[in-house]
Amino acid sequence: MVSSNRSTAMSDSSPYYAIVTGASQGLGRALATELARRGHNLLLVALPGTGLPELSESLGVNHNVSVLFLETDLMSREAPGVILEYIRANAIETDILVNNVGIGHGGEIGDYSDEAIEESVFLNMRCTTLMTNIFAEELGKRERAYILNIGSFGGFMPVPYKSIYSATKSYIYNFSLAVREELRDRGTSVSVAMPGGIITNHRVRKRLNEVGPVARSFTIEPDRAAEDIIDSMFRFRKVIIPGWRMRMAYSIGCLLPFRLLLAMTGRMFRGVS
């Protein structure tokens, strides 16, 4: 199912649009809000029934920008092509692509359902890859364009009991850095955000309560993370770790023995779904 519409407010400042996937909640919603706050027009993409029309209307009115929305299931192989067809049919010029959509299943290997594995691989890896591949040419038409891929702090290393999730985010990390080099001379800057725990909804808050006070101390609210990420994207940063605590944790982690890190993360996430 695909449906689309346009908010009532229109922007006089910029003819270009930022595409944000997974924009209806959590970090995606915060990233869309931050871009709107900076006066950027938006094309928001998310599942039907997730409040996208209301969010689009609110952002358009509150920030005086043009906000379009497209309701579609990004698990579908055809979805990226549908989005490209939509922007071409409506003469929408894009200069930012935010590949935010993803999912964070956890558990012990052998206990995952087929559906959980498919969602993790398709949303976290395939969708970002297809969107980047399809929109690289379109973004290259701009004098300056940006691709922002959302990874995870867990993508820096293997994480026991989040094995599939951390592996998919490691893919996003390496994929983004490789594509950044490929597009270096085409005017398109590629950044990868590697956030730690972001308190996006009640489920995440419950999960953070399970992992203990140390892990909770390294979490960050989505609006603060979004401000840091978007600011760094516009500064052409290659790898973005929002929040000074997580940047400190990364620096410390680089000094610790690898086996110790594996043991620590395994204890932290064991039994957390």
ChimeraX attribute file (.defattr): number of C-alpha atoms within 10 A of each C-alpha:
attribute: neighborCount
match mode: 1-to-1
recipient: residues
	/A:1	8
	/A:2	13
	/A:3	10
	/A:4	16
	/A:5	14
	/A:6	17
	/A:7	20
	/A:8	15
	/A:9	17
	/A:10	15
	/A:11	16
	/A:12	10
	/A:13	12
	/A:14	11
	/A:15	13
	/A:16	17
	/A:17	23
	/A:18	25
	/A:19	25
	/A:20	25
	/A:21	26
	/A:22	26
	/A:23	29
	/A:24	26
	/A:25	18
	/A:26	18
	/A:27	24
	/A:28	27
	/A:29	23
	/A:30	21
	/A:31	26
	/A:32	32
	/A:33	25
	/A:34	23
	/A:35	24
	/A:36	21
	/A:37	17
	/A:38	12
	/A:39	18
	/A:40	23
	/A:41	30
	/A:42	27
	/A:43	26
	/A:44	27
	/A:45	26
	/A:46	23
	/A:47	20
	/A:48	17
	/A:49	10
	/A:50	14
	/A:51	14
	/A:52	25
	/A:53	21
	/A:54	12
	/A:55	20
	/A:56	27
	/A:57	19
	/A:58	17
	/A:59	23
	/A:60	26
	/A:61	16
	/A:62	12
	/A:63	21
	/A:64	20
	/A:65	28
	/A:66	28
	/A:67	30
	/A:68	24
	/A:69	23
	/A:70	22
	/A:71	23
	/A:72	21
	/A:73	18
	/A:74	22
	/A:75	20
	/A:76	12
	/A:77	13
	/A:78	13
	/A:79	20
	/A:80	23
	/A:81	13
	/A:82	15
	/A:83	22
	/A:84	15
	/A:85	12
	/A:86	14
	/A:87	15
	/A:88	12
	/A:89	9
	/A:90	8
	/A:91	9
	/A:92	15
	/A:93	16
	/A:94	23
	/A:95	21
	/A:96	27
	/A:97	23
	/A:98	26
	/A:99	25
	/A:100	26
	/A:101	23
	/A:102	25
	/A:103	15
	/A:104	18
	/A:105	18
	/A:106	24
	/A:107	18
	/A:108	16
	/A:109	12
	/A:110	6
	/A:111	9
	/A:112	14
	/A:113	10
	/A:114	9
	/A:115	8
	/A:116	16
	/A:117	14
	/A:118	12
	/A:119	18
	/A:120	24
	/A:121	19
	/A:122	20
	/A:123	23
	/A:124	26
	/A:125	22
	/A:126	18
	/A:127	24
	/A:128	26
	/A:129	19
	/A:130	16
	/A:131	19
	/A:132	22
	/A:133	13
	/A:134	15
	/A:135	19
	/A:136	19
	/A:137	12
	/A:138	15
	/A:139	22
	/A:140	18
	/A:141	15
	/A:142	17
	/A:143	10
	/A:144	13
	/A:145	22
	/A:146	24
	/A:147	25
	/A:148	25
	/A:149	25
	/A:150	25
	/A:151	32
	/A:152	23
	/A:153	22
	/A:154	21
	/A:155	22
	/A:156	18
	/A:157	16
	/A:158	20
	/A:159	22
	/A:160	22
	/A:161	22
	/A:162	22
	/A:163	19
	/A:164	23
	/A:165	28
	/A:166	25
	/A:167	21
	/A:168	23
	/A:169	28
	/A:170	22
	/A:171	17
	/A:172	25
	/A:173	23
	/A:174	15
	/A:175	16
	/A:176	26
	/A:177	15
	/A:178	12
	/A:179	18
	/A:180	20
	/A:181	13
	/A:182	12
	/A:183	14
	/A:184	11
	/A:185	10
	/A:186	18
	/A:187	15
	/A:188	26
	/A:189	23
	/A:190	27
	/A:191	29
	/A:192	27
	/A:193	28
	/A:194	25
	/A:195	23
	/A:196	24
	/A:197	23
	/A:198	21
	/A:199	21
	/A:200	18
	/A:201	12
	/A:202	9
	/A:203	11
	/A:204	15
	/A:205	15
	/A:206	12
	/A:207	17
	/A:208	21
	/A:209	12
	/A:210	17
	/A:211	16
	/A:212	12
	/A:213	10
	/A:214	10
	/A:215	14
	/A:216	17
	/A:217	12
	/A:218	17
	/A:219	20
	/A:220	21
	/A:221	15
	/A:222	22
	/A:223	21
	/A:224	16
	/A:225	25
	/A:226	24
	/A:227	18
	/A:228	18
	/A:229	27
	/A:230	23
	/A:231	15
	/A:232	18
	/A:233	21
	/A:234	12
	/A:235	11
	/A:236	15
	/A:237	16
	/A:238	16
	/A:239	20
	/A:240	24
	/A:241	22
	/A:242	25
	/A:243	18
	/A:244	11
	/A:245	15
	/A:246	20
	/A:247	18
	/A:248	12
	/A:249	13
	/A:250	15
	/A:251	11
	/A:252	10
	/A:253	14
	/A:254	10
	/A:255	9
	/A:256	10
	/A:257	9
	/A:258	13
	/A:259	8
	/A:260	11
	/A:261	17
	/A:262	15
	/A:263	12
	/A:264	13
	/A:265	17
	/A:266	17
	/A:267	14
	/A:268	18
	/A:269	21
	/A:270	16
	/A:271	14
	/A:272	17
	/A:273	15
